[in-house]
Amino acid sequence: MPGRVVAVPPDATAADRWTAAVALGGQGHYARAATLLRGLIHDPAAPRPVVAHAAVTLGSHLRQLGGHAAARRFDALGLRLATTVLGEPAAVLGEPAAVLGEPAVEVGAPAAEVARADALTGLAADALGAGDLRGARALLARAVDACAAAEAAAEAAAEAVDDPADDPADDPVGDAVDDPAGAGRSAIRIGWVAAELALLGGDAPAASRAADAAVARAARSRSSRHRVKSAIVAGVSRAAARPDTAPEALLELDALAAAALRLGLLPLHWPAALAAADLADRPGVAEAAAAMAAAGVTPARNWADALGLATDAEVACRPPDGPVRPPVRRRYPSGRATRSALPPASHRRPSDVVDHAGNANDRHVNRSSDAPNDTVSDAPRRRHAAARTLSVLYSRSDPIGRRLMGESAWVPGWRRVM
């Protein structure tokens, strides 16, 4: 069931504990996920490929909380462990490889290849968050090569073992994948980072192409989280590349934010809500989106079908807390009733200051009473919804995550909402 907290039995294997931590992180239960992941990292009996995946996953969670510098340590650890399992020197880190156990090559090699690709992708994202675009490009290029090697290893393993096809049913926690080795997921993540790198580099068309490639990859995945996030990245990139599509992108981001809430994927809700708020701030975009929704030009999409979700419920194109409506046009009160018990203030300057420079706030006198719910447009409502989600994520994080949320420049300023 979407949003259900994952329970980990006491006798769970290392791989099962890592899978549970991935699902918990997707739901925003960062403290619970960190407990499992740190336990795996310090478990001498855990297979080295699983430990490598655990380190990379912990780095991803820290990065989601805004800790790019803190995440780099664990991405580097995952890369070192993965390259050691593969019997290659960890040249990127400049450290010699150490013998960390003797896992079977047939079993550990594909998973280690994927961990290596994920670690390089994470390091590229860490460099991107630190503003090192050149370093991010170099690391992302190495991640692409590692992902190709992982896919080749996965195909070879699939040909060597004649297993029946996987059950096509969607995973209840939204984190199953279409390939056991996870090489497809690595390619999707590479698409996300490539799109973000292109956006920061000012190449919106390239970002849109990379995001569309991630969407195409995610369509073949059984991970709800990967499909929703790929669609969010694609919507933002498309609006940047083609500003004329901003109203449609606004409706889509609203629908994706609602889908993230329904699926319990809180870490995806607040970015979608904030991206929609930024689009709503553009002149004319919110009005055009409201007109499109009212006229039925852009009908509500059934994201359950579009994203391949295992449900027939339709997610309408609306913000999480209400329907799309055009921004409130503020006008001076003209004798009509207001919500305030006081009479409307005069907008003429007092006679004693008429000859002096007026206060810059004079034109804003008593204007807050004209806007329903004290909002100027839909953008503040979306930002408030994002702040509520961030407040929940704060409560689900450990002290390290909470400190990162308070210090990061990548997590928007917010106040805890009770």
N, C-alpha and C positions, 0 to 999 in steps of 0.2 A: 504494500500500500504506500503511495507517495507520501513522504513526510514522516513515515514511521521511523522511530529511532532504532538503529541497528543494535541488536543484542549479540554479544560475543560469548559463546560458551567457554567454560574454563579449560576444556581440552582442545580448543581450537588450534589448528596448525599455524605455522608462521605465515603461510600464504593466505589463510583465511583471516588472520588478524590484520594483515596488510589490506586485504580487500575490504574488511569492515572499516578500517581507518579511512580508506578512500571514500566510501559511502558517507561516513560521518562528516568528513570535510566538505563533501558536496552539499550536505544539509546545513553546514555552518556550525557544527558541534566541534569546534577547533580544539577545545580542551580535552575532550574524550579522545579525539583522533591523535592528539599529541602524546597522550599517555600510552596508547598502543604503539605508535611509531617510535617513540624514544625507547620503549621496552624492547622492540625488535632490534634497534640499532645497538643496544647494549647486551643483546642475548647471544652468547657465544655458540649456542646450538642452532641458531637460525641459519638457513642457507645463505651464502653470500649474495646471490642474485636478489633474493627477497630483501636482504638488508639494504642493498643498493637502491631498490625500488622504494623502500621505506624512507631512506634519506632524501631521495628526490621528492617524494610526496610531502614530507615535512617542510622542505624548502618551498614547495608550491603553496602550502597553507600559509607560511610566514609571508610569502610574497603577496598573497591575497589580502593580508592584513596590513600591507604597506611596508613590510620589512625586506626590501630588496638586498640590503647589505647583510642582514642576518640570514637570508635564504642562501646566499652564495656559499656559505660554509658547508651547508648540507648538500647543495648541488655538486660542489667539488668532491665531497665525500662519496656521493653516489657515483660520480665519474671514476674516481680512483678504484672503488670496489668493482665496478663493472669491467674496467679495463684489466684489472688484476685477474678476474675470473676468465676473461678471454685470453689471458696470457700475453697481453700487449703492455708496453711501458706507458705509464700515465704521462705522456709528453706534455700535455696541456698544463699539468700542474708542476712539471719539472721535478717530479719525485720518482724514485725507482719503484717498480712493482714489487710487492711482497707476496709471499705465498700464504694465502688465507684459506686453507682447506683444499680438498681435492674433489670438487663436485664433478659429477659425470658430465662430459662435454655435450652429449646428446640432449640432456635435460636442461642444463644450465645455460648453454650458449645462446639460444634464441632469446631467453628472458634477459640475459646480460646485455645482449645487443640492444634490446629495447630500452633497458635502463640507461645505457650509454647515450642513446639518442635523446631520451628524456632529460638526462643530466645536462647535455650540451644545450638543449633548448632552454632549460631553466637558467643556465648561465648566461645565455643570450638575453633572456628576459631580465635577469639581474643587471646586466650591463645597460640595457635599455632604460631601466628604472633609475640608474645612476647617471644617465645622460651621456653615456659612452656609445654613441651610435656606430662609430667605426668598429669598436670591439664587438658590439652586438652583431653587426653584419658578418664579421669573421667567424664568430661562434655559431651563428645560424647556418652558415655555409657548411661547417663541419657537422652540424646536426642533420642537415639534409643528406649528407653522405652516410652518416651513421644510420639514419632511418632507412635508406635504400639497402644497406647491408642487413638491417634487421628484417626487412621484408623478404629479402632473398633467403635468409636463414629460416624464416617462418615457412616459406614455400617449400624449402627443401625438407623441413621437418614434417610438413603435412604430406608430402609425397612419400616419405619413408614410413609413415604410420597411417594405416588405412582405418581412420576413425569415422563413425557415422556423422552426418551433418549435425550442427548444433541446433538446439531447439530455437525456432525463430521468435518465440514469445519474449516479450519485453521483460527486462529485469525489474523486479518490484522496487528496488532502491535506485534504479536509473544509472547504474554504473557497470553493467555488463558490456562486453565488447564483442565484435563480430569475429575476431581472431584471437585464439588463446594467447599468443605471444604479445599481443597489444601493439603490433607495428602500425596498424591503422590509426590508433589513437595518437601515436607520435606524429604522424603526418598531419593530423588535424591540429594538434598543438603548434606545430611549425607554422601552419597557415595563420593561426592567431597572432603569433609573434611577428611574422612577416608583415601582416596587415598593420599592426601597431607601429612597427619600425618604419613602414612606408608613410604612415600618417604623420609621425613625428618628423620625418624627413621631407614632408611637403609634397609627396607624390601620392595624391588621393586615388588616381586611376589604378596605380599598382596595388594600393591597399585593397581596392574593391576586387581586383582580380584574385589576390591571395585569399581574401575572405570568401569569395565565391567558390574557390577550390576547396576550402575547408568545409563549406556547406555541402558540396557534392560528396566529399569524403564522409561527413557526418551522417548523410542520408543512408549510407550503407552500414552504419553502426547501430547497436542496440542501446547506446547510452543516451538517455534523455538529456543529461547535462551537456554532453558534447553537441547535440543538435540545437539546444536552446542557445548556448553560448555562441556557436558558429553563426546562428541567425542574428544575434545581437551585434556581433562584430561586422557582419555583412551589412546590416542596416545602417550602422554608423558610417561605415566606409562608403556606402553608396550615396548617402546624404552629403558626404564631404566631396565626393567626385562629381555628383550631379545635384546641385542645390535645388533644381526644380522638382526633385523627388522628395524634398523634405517633408511635405504634408503626409505623403504616403508612408514615409519612414517613421514619422511620429505615431501614426496609427499602429504600425507594426511593432514598434518598440513598446507601446502601451500594452499590446496583446501579449508580447513576450514577457513583460514584467508580470502580468497577471498569470501567465502560464508558469513562470518560475515560482510564484507564491503557491499556486495550486499543487505543484509537484514537490513543494518543500525545499526548493533549491534557493535558499535565501541569499547566498553569496552572488547569485546572478540577478536578483531582483533589484538591488540598489543601483548597480551600474546601468541597467536598462531604464530605471526610473529617472536617473540623473541625465542620461543621454537624451531621453524624451523631453526633460525639462529644458535642456539647452536648446533643443530644436524649437520648443514652444516659445522661447524668448526671441527667436528670429522674427522680424516684422512680417506680419501677414501669414505666418505658417500655421499658428493655432486656429485662426479664422478659417483658413483654407481646409485644414483637417476637419474642423467641425462641420463645415459645409459639405465636404465629401462624405462624412459619416451620415449626416442628415439626409442627403440626397441619395444615398445608397450607391454612390459612384464606386466607392471602395467598400464592398460588403465585409462584414465581420468574417474573418478567416477561421476555418476550423483547424486550429493549430494541432489538435489531436491527430488529424490526418496529415497535415503538412509536415509535421515533425515526426510522424510515425509513432505517436504515443499510444499506449495500450489502453485507450478509453474512448468512448463515444461522446464525451462531454465537450461542448464547444466553448472556447475562450473568446469572448467578444473583444472587439477592438475598443477598449476603454481603459482609463487609468485604474489602478487597483482600488481607489476609493471613490469612484464615481464616473459618470459618462463624460465624454469630451464636450466641452462647452467653450465658446469663444471668449477671449479676454473681456473683462468688464471695461467698458468705456467710461472713464471718469468724467463727470461734468460738475460744474458748480451747482449747488442746490438752488432751485428756483421756486421756493415756496412749497415744495412738496414735502411730505412727511419723511423723516429720517428715523433711523433706529435709535438715535440719541434722544434723551429726554430734554436736552437743552436746545434752544432755538439755534438755527444755523448761524455761524459767525459771519459778520460782514466781511466781504473781500476788498473793501476799500481801506486804504491806510488811514490811520488816525490823523487828524489835522496837525498834530504836533510833530509828525514825522514825514509829512507829505513832501517837504522840500529836501529830505535827506535820502540817501541811498537806502532802499528797502531791504528788509531781511530776506535772505534767499529762500527761507521757508514760508514766507507769507502766502505764496500761491498754493501751498499744501494745507492751509488751515481747514480743519473739519472735513477733509476729504476721505478719511478712513471710514466715515459712517456711510459713504455712498456705495461701498463695495460689499456684496454679500460675503459673509464668512471671512471678512477682512482679507480677501485675496484680490490681487490685481488680475491674475490670469491663472491658467492651469499649472503653470510652472511652479509656483510656490507649493501647491498641493502635492505635486510629484516629489519635490525636494523634501517635503515633510514626510511623505511615505518612505523615501529612502532613509531619512534620519531615524525613523522608527525601526526599520530593518537593521540599520547599523547598531542601534541600541540593543536589539536582541542578540546580534552577533557579538557585541561587547560582553554581554552576560554569559555567552557560551564559550568565551575565550579564557585561557589561563593568564596569569599575570604578565607573562612575556608578550602574549598577543595583545593584551589591553594596553601595555606600554607602547607597542608598535602603532596601534590605532591612534594613540594620542600624539605621537611624534611624527607620523608619516606625512609627507607632502602629497602623497598619492591618494590617501583616504581623505575625502572632503571634510571640512570642519562641520562638526555636528554636536548636538547636545543630547544627552541621554533623555529619552522620552519615556515617562512612566505610564 
